[in-house]
Amino acid sequence: MSSRVVLQSYFPALQEKNFRIYWIGQCVSLIGTWMQNVGQSWLVLELTGSAQKLSIISALQFFPMMLFSAFAGPIIDAFPKKKILLFTQTGLAVLAMLLAILTWTKLIQYWMVVILALLLGFVQLIDNPTRHAFVIELSGKEALTNAVALNSAAFNLARMAGPAVAGILIEIIGTGSCFFLNSISFVAVIIALLNVTVQTHASIKKPESLKEIVLQTKDGVIYTLRNKNILIPLLLLGIISLAIINYNIMVPTFAKNVLQRTASGYGFLMTSLGLGSFAAALSLAVHSKTKPSWFRLYGGAAGLSIAYIVLSLQHSYTLSIILLAFIGFCTISLSTSTNAILQLESDNAHRGRVMSLYMLIFGGVTPIGALYCGTLIEHFGIPTYLQVSGSIGIAASIVAVILSMVFSKPVCKSN
């Protein structure tokens, strides 16, 4: 079977030149992003030894998204997304380089990481929903589901490679190398953006006042509340994100306190999470040529929740690796299916605002989830956190399925 036939059959989005160029740049950049995620978590644990202080960093990084994500939508809809991304990706590169310099010069202190995490959060407030809303302009509507799955595959391929490399580099060179390489990796996506030739356009007129931003944001919220095929997946994702998807706190603490592992052991646990996530994304890319699956969405949420309860009983490193791979698989089944459903259910004029709400729900609840996770672990231990969170996830999955059957009329396929 020729490569052209493979692309046509399984990866139609890669036939679109613009998406292909951007996707390759993202593959490089995301490896650096995951190296920084691992390096920053380990750096905070080295500086403080506290899961709760690590949770504060995670909370602050997503704090801007929690407060302002909904208001970012009108801005994203009003400006060319390519120009927005060139600005935000450059800003992220600068912040990563600053963290590398502070670490290498041994000037780094906990409060500095706090400030940089907050600044990172403000840049990602615009960057993340813009990247999601930009995909359809690169791939076209017909290949959107495949494009979303391929983006998820790239994200999770990086999730495998980045943590493993980071864990080894931390032990050999130190955490500063992770931040430096992340900064350099942004060059790839910036070059890709400069070579993308999509027609830049805005979906709505540029807001000229704060009042207009508020009114346009309100319009996006009302639009979401009226569309149950958007609202129900968003609510389920929000609950799962709040209670369960706190891996940057749970995994390093689990590795250090329960499994008694070093940085490299932690890195390979994160790699197993990425391996499962990549497998799910690749499966979605191959099997979801047209429309996303509601079954994968609800099955991912339930499977993830059950796996958390099973993980709470583990002290075996090998079994923990297997469970984390399964958790990664379920997480991507949930998030990627939700992402694709929202984009297909949204019209062009509201897509930026809907995806901002997606980021508000998916990432914006992270500050609350991080504090919930860190506090529960600090006072009751990881097993209790895993059991409570898994139970919440199972209950939310059941309720979401019932609500979907009663209120929504899925246009996407059911399996």
C-alpha positions as CSV (number, residue, x, y, z in Angstrom):
1,M,0.0,0.0,0.0
2,S,1.5,3.3,-1.1
3,S,2.0,6.2,1.3
4,R,-0.6,8.3,-0.6
5,V,-3.2,5.5,-0.2
6,V,-2.4,5.3,3.5
7,L,-2.9,9.0,3.9
8,Q,-6.2,8.9,2.0
9,S,-7.5,5.9,4.0
10,Y,-6.4,6.7,7.5
11,F,-4.9,10.2,7.8
12,P,-6.8,12.4,5.3
13,A,-6.0,15.6,7.3
14,L,-2.3,15.1,6.4
15,Q,-3.1,15.5,2.8
16,E,-3.9,19.1,3.5
17,K,-0.5,20.9,3.1
18,N,-1.3,23.6,5.7
19,F,-2.3,21.2,8.4
20,R,0.7,18.9,7.6
21,I,3.2,21.7,8.0
22,Y,1.7,22.9,11.2
23,W,1.3,19.4,12.6
24,I,5.0,18.6,12.1
25,G,6.0,21.9,13.9
26,Q,3.7,20.9,16.7
27,C,5.2,17.5,17.0
28,V,8.6,19.1,17.7
29,S,7.3,21.8,20.0
30,L,5.2,19.5,22.1
31,I,8.1,17.3,23.1
32,G,9.7,20.4,24.6
33,T,6.5,21.2,26.4
34,W,6.3,17.9,28.1
35,M,10.0,18.1,29.1
36,Q,9.2,21.4,30.8
37,N,6.1,19.9,32.5
38,V,8.2,17.1,34.1
39,G,11.1,19.4,34.8
40,Q,9.0,22.0,36.6
41,S,7.1,19.5,38.7
42,W,10.4,17.9,39.8
43,L,12.0,21.2,40.4
44,V,9.2,22.3,42.8
45,L,9.4,19.0,44.7
46,E,13.2,19.4,45.0
47,L,12.7,23.0,46.2
48,T,9.9,22.4,48.7
49,G,9.2,18.6,49.1
50,S,5.5,19.5,49.3
51,A,2.7,18.1,47.1
52,Q,0.5,21.0,48.3
53,K,3.0,23.6,47.1
54,L,3.3,21.8,43.8
55,S,-0.5,22.0,43.6
56,I,-0.3,25.8,44.1
57,I,2.0,26.0,41.0
58,S,-0.4,24.0,38.9
59,A,-3.4,26.1,40.2
60,L,-1.7,29.4,39.4
61,Q,-0.7,28.2,35.9
62,F,-4.4,27.6,35.1
63,F,-5.8,30.5,37.3
64,P,-6.0,33.0,34.4
65,M,-7.9,30.4,32.3
66,M,-10.4,29.8,35.1
67,L,-11.1,33.5,35.5
68,F,-10.8,34.9,31.9
69,S,-11.1,32.0,29.5
70,A,-14.7,32.8,28.5
71,F,-13.7,36.4,27.7
72,A,-10.9,35.2,25.4
73,G,-13.4,33.8,22.9
74,P,-14.5,37.1,21.3
75,I,-10.8,38.1,20.9
76,I,-10.0,34.8,19.2
77,D,-13.1,35.1,16.9
78,A,-12.2,38.7,16.0
79,F,-8.5,38.4,15.0
80,P,-6.7,36.1,12.5
81,K,-5.7,33.0,14.5
82,K,-2.3,32.7,12.8
83,K,-1.2,36.1,14.0
84,I,-2.4,35.3,17.5
85,L,-0.4,32.1,17.6
86,L,2.8,33.7,16.3
87,F,2.6,36.1,19.3
88,T,1.7,33.5,21.9
89,Q,4.2,30.9,20.8
90,T,7.0,33.5,20.9
91,G,5.9,34.5,24.4
92,L,6.0,30.9,25.6
93,A,9.5,30.5,24.3
94,V,10.7,33.5,26.1
95,L,9.3,32.3,29.5
96,A,10.9,28.9,29.1
97,M,14.3,30.4,28.4
98,L,14.0,32.7,31.5
99,L,13.2,29.7,33.7
100,A,16.2,27.8,32.2
101,I,18.6,30.8,33.0
102,L,17.3,31.1,36.5
103,T,17.7,27.4,37.1
104,W,21.2,27.2,35.6
105,T,22.4,30.2,37.6
106,K,21.0,28.6,40.8
107,L,19.0,31.8,41.4
108,I,15.7,30.0,41.2
109,Q,13.4,30.1,44.2
110,Y,9.9,28.8,44.8
111,W,8.3,32.3,44.5
112,M,10.0,32.8,41.1
113,V,8.4,29.6,39.8
114,V,5.1,30.9,41.1
115,I,5.4,34.1,39.1
116,L,6.5,32.4,35.9
117,A,3.7,29.8,36.2
118,L,1.2,32.7,36.5
119,L,2.7,34.5,33.4
120,L,2.6,31.2,31.5
121,G,-1.1,30.9,32.4
122,F,-1.9,34.3,30.9
123,V,-0.2,33.4,27.6
124,Q,-1.9,30.0,27.5
125,L,-5.3,31.7,28.1
126,I,-5.2,32.9,24.5
127,D,-2.9,30.3,23.0
128,N,-4.7,27.1,23.9
129,P,-8.3,27.9,22.6
130,T,-6.7,29.6,19.5
131,R,-4.8,26.4,18.6
132,H,-8.0,24.3,18.9
133,A,-10.1,26.7,16.9
134,F,-7.4,27.1,14.2
135,V,-7.5,23.4,13.3
136,I,-10.6,23.6,11.1
137,E,-9.0,26.4,9.1
138,L,-6.1,24.1,8.4
139,S,-7.8,20.8,7.7
140,G,-11.3,21.8,6.5
141,K,-14.5,20.5,8.0
142,E,-14.5,17.1,6.3
143,A,-11.1,16.1,7.8
144,L,-11.7,17.8,11.1
145,T,-12.2,14.7,13.3
146,N,-9.1,13.1,11.8
147,A,-7.1,16.3,12.3
148,V,-8.2,16.6,16.0
149,A,-7.2,13.0,16.5
150,L,-3.8,13.5,14.8
151,N,-3.2,16.6,17.0
152,S,-3.9,14.5,20.0
153,A,-1.6,11.8,18.7
154,A,1.2,14.3,18.3
155,F,0.5,15.7,21.8
156,N,0.7,12.2,23.3
157,L,3.7,11.0,21.2
158,A,5.4,14.0,22.8
159,R,4.0,12.8,26.2
160,M,5.9,9.6,25.7
161,A,9.2,11.0,24.5
162,G,9.3,14.2,26.6
163,P,9.0,12.8,30.1
164,A,11.4,9.9,29.4
165,V,14.1,12.2,28.0
166,A,13.4,14.8,30.8
167,G,13.8,12.2,33.6
168,I,17.2,11.1,32.2
169,L,18.4,14.7,31.6
170,I,17.4,15.8,35.1
171,E,19.6,13.1,36.7
172,I,22.5,13.7,34.3
173,I,22.5,17.5,33.7
174,G,19.7,19.0,35.8
175,T,16.2,20.5,35.4
176,G,17.5,23.6,33.5
177,S,18.1,21.6,30.4
178,C,14.4,20.7,30.1
179,F,13.4,24.4,30.1
180,F,16.1,25.4,27.6
181,L,15.2,22.7,25.1
182,N,11.5,23.6,25.4
183,S,12.4,27.2,24.5
184,I,14.3,26.1,21.4
185,S,11.5,23.7,20.4
186,F,9.1,26.6,19.8
187,V,11.2,27.7,16.8
188,A,9.7,24.7,14.9
189,V,6.1,25.7,15.3
190,I,6.9,29.4,14.6
191,I,8.6,28.4,11.3
192,A,5.6,26.2,10.5
193,L,3.1,29.1,11.2
194,L,5.2,31.4,8.9
195,N,4.8,28.8,6.1
196,V,1.1,28.3,6.5
197,T,-0.9,30.1,3.8
198,V,-4.5,29.9,5.1
199,Q,-6.8,32.8,4.4
200,T,-6.7,34.8,7.6
201,H,-10.2,36.0,8.6
202,A,-12.2,37.0,11.6
203,S,-15.6,35.4,12.4
204,I,-17.0,38.5,14.1
205,K,-16.2,42.2,14.2
206,K,-13.5,43.2,16.6
207,P,-14.9,44.2,20.0
208,E,-14.3,47.9,20.6
209,S,-15.1,48.0,24.3
210,L,-15.2,45.8,27.4
211,K,-19.0,46.0,27.1
212,E,-18.8,44.4,23.6
213,I,-16.5,41.6,24.9
214,V,-18.9,40.9,27.7
215,L,-22.0,40.9,25.3
216,Q,-20.2,38.6,22.8
217,T,-19.1,36.3,25.7
218,K,-22.7,36.2,27.0
219,D,-23.9,35.3,23.5
220,G,-21.4,32.4,23.4
221,V,-22.6,31.1,26.8
222,I,-26.3,31.3,25.8
223,Y,-25.5,29.5,22.5
224,T,-23.7,26.7,24.5
225,L,-26.5,26.4,27.1
226,R,-29.1,26.0,24.3
227,N,-27.2,23.2,22.5
228,K,-27.3,20.1,24.7
229,N,-24.9,18.2,22.4
230,I,-22.3,20.8,23.5
231,L,-23.4,21.3,27.1
232,I,-23.6,17.7,28.4
233,P,-20.0,16.7,27.2
234,L,-18.7,20.0,28.6
235,L,-20.2,19.3,32.0
236,L,-18.9,15.7,32.1
237,L,-15.4,16.9,31.0
238,G,-15.5,19.6,33.7
239,I,-16.2,17.1,36.5
240,I,-13.6,14.6,35.3
241,S,-11.0,17.4,34.9
242,L,-11.7,18.7,38.4
243,A,-11.6,15.4,40.2
244,I,-9.2,13.2,38.2
245,I,-7.1,14.9,35.6
246,N,-4.4,16.2,38.0
247,Y,-1.6,14.1,36.7
248,N,1.1,16.8,37.2
249,I,0.5,16.5,40.9
250,M,-0.7,12.9,41.3
251,V,2.0,11.1,39.3
252,P,5.2,12.7,40.7
253,T,3.8,12.3,44.3
254,F,2.7,8.7,43.6
255,A,6.2,8.0,42.1
256,K,8.1,9.5,45.0
257,N,5.9,8.7,48.1
258,V,4.2,5.4,47.1
259,L,6.6,3.7,44.7
260,Q,9.8,5.3,46.1
261,R,11.1,6.1,42.7
262,T,13.7,8.7,41.5
263,A,13.2,11.3,38.7
264,S,13.9,8.7,35.9
265,G,11.2,6.4,37.5
266,Y,8.8,9.3,37.5
267,G,9.7,10.1,33.9
268,F,8.9,6.6,32.7
269,L,5.5,6.6,34.6
270,M,4.6,9.8,32.7
271,T,5.8,8.1,29.5
272,S,3.4,5.2,30.1
273,L,0.6,7.7,30.5
274,G,1.7,9.2,27.2
275,L,1.9,5.7,25.5
276,G,-1.7,4.9,26.4
277,S,-2.8,8.4,25.3
278,F,-0.9,8.0,22.0
279,A,-2.5,4.6,21.3
280,A,-6.0,6.2,21.9
281,A,-5.3,9.1,19.6
282,L,-3.9,6.9,16.9
283,S,-7.0,4.7,17.2
284,L,-9.2,7.7,16.9
285,A,-7.3,9.0,13.9
286,V,-7.6,5.7,12.0
287,H,-11.3,4.9,12.9
288,S,-12.9,8.3,13.0
289,K,-12.8,9.4,9.4
290,T,-16.0,11.5,9.6
291,K,-17.7,12.0,13.0
292,P,-16.6,11.4,16.6
293,S,-18.0,8.7,18.8
294,W,-20.2,9.4,21.8
295,F,-19.5,5.8,23.1
296,R,-15.7,6.7,23.3
297,L,-16.6,9.9,25.2
298,Y,-18.6,8.2,27.9
299,G,-16.6,5.0,27.9
300,G,-13.4,7.0,28.4
301,A,-14.8,8.9,31.4
302,A,-16.0,5.7,33.1
303,G,-12.9,3.7,32.3
304,L,-10.6,6.5,33.6
305,S,-12.6,6.6,36.9
306,I,-12.5,2.9,37.5
307,A,-8.8,2.8,36.8
308,Y,-8.2,5.4,39.4
309,I,-9.8,3.2,42.1
310,V,-7.7,0.2,41.0
311,L,-4.5,2.3,41.1
312,S,-5.2,3.2,44.7
313,L,-4.5,-0.4,45.6
314,Q,-1.1,-0.6,43.9
315,H,2.5,-0.7,45.1
316,S,3.8,-2.5,42.1
317,Y,5.8,-0.3,39.7
318,T,5.0,-2.6,36.7
319,L,1.3,-2.7,37.4
320,S,1.2,1.1,37.9
321,I,2.8,1.6,34.5
322,I,0.1,-0.6,32.9
323,L,-2.7,1.2,34.7
324,L,-1.3,4.7,33.9
325,A,-1.2,3.6,30.2
326,F,-4.9,2.7,30.4
327,I,-5.6,6.0,32.2
328,G,-3.9,7.8,29.3
329,F,-6.0,5.9,26.8
330,C,-9.2,6.7,28.5
331,T,-8.3,10.4,29.0
332,I,-7.7,10.9,25.3
333,S,-10.9,9.0,24.3
334,L,-12.8,11.5,26.5
335,S,-11.0,14.7,25.6
336,T,-10.5,14.2,21.9
337,S,-14.1,13.0,21.3
338,T,-15.4,16.0,23.3
339,N,-13.2,18.4,21.3
340,A,-14.3,17.1,17.9
341,I,-18.0,17.0,18.9
342,L,-17.9,20.6,20.1
343,Q,-16.2,21.9,16.9
344,L,-18.7,20.0,14.7
345,E,-21.7,21.1,16.7
346,S,-20.6,24.8,16.7
347,D,-21.1,27.2,13.8
348,N,-18.3,29.4,12.5
349,A,-19.4,32.5,14.3
350,H,-19.4,30.9,17.7
351,R,-16.6,28.3,17.4
352,G,-13.9,30.4,19.1
353,R,-16.1,31.1,22.0
354,V,-17.2,27.5,22.4
355,M,-13.6,26.4,22.3
356,S,-12.8,29.0,24.9
357,L,-15.5,27.5,27.1
358,Y,-13.9,24.1,26.4
359,M,-10.6,25.3,27.6
360,L,-12.3,26.9,30.6
361,I,-13.9,23.6,31.5
362,F,-10.9,21.4,30.6
363,G,-8.1,23.6,31.8
364,G,-9.7,26.4,33.8
365,V,-11.0,24.1,36.6
366,T,-7.4,22.9,37.1
367,P,-6.6,25.5,39.8
368,I,-9.5,24.1,41.9
369,G,-8.7,20.5,40.9
370,A,-5.0,21.0,41.8
371,L,-5.8,22.4,45.2
372,Y,-8.4,19.7,45.8
373,C,-5.8,17.0,44.7
374,G,-2.9,18.5,46.7
375,T,-4.9,19.1,49.8
376,L,-6.5,15.6,49.8
377,I,-3.1,13.9,49.2
378,E,-1.4,16.0,51.9
379,H,-3.9,15.3,54.6
380,F,-5.3,11.8,53.7
381,G,-2.8,10.2,51.3
382,I,-2.9,9.3,47.7
383,P,-5.0,6.1,48.0
384,T,-7.9,8.1,49.5
385,Y,-7.6,10.8,46.8
386,L,-7.7,8.1,44.1
387,Q,-10.7,6.3,45.6
388,V,-12.8,9.5,46.2
389,S,-12.0,10.9,42.7
390,G,-12.7,7.6,40.9
391,S,-16.1,7.4,42.7
392,I,-17.0,10.9,41.6
393,G,-16.0,10.1,38.0
394,I,-18.2,7.0,37.9
395,A,-21.2,8.8,39.2
396,A,-20.7,11.7,36.8
397,S,-20.4,9.3,33.8
398,I,-23.7,7.6,34.7
399,V,-25.6,10.9,35.1
400,A,-24.2,12.2,31.8
401,V,-25.3,9.1,29.8
402,I,-28.8,9.5,31.3
403,L,-29.0,13.2,30.5
404,S,-27.8,12.6,27.0
405,M,-30.5,10.0,26.4
406,V,-33.2,12.3,27.8
407,F,-32.2,15.7,26.4
408,S,-29.8,15.5,23.5
409,K,-30.1,14.3,19.9
410,P,-26.7,13.1,18.9
411,V,-25.8,13.8,15.3
412,C,-22.5,11.9,15.7
413,K,-22.3,8.1,15.5
414,S,-22.8,6.1,18.6
415,N,-19.9,3.7,18.3
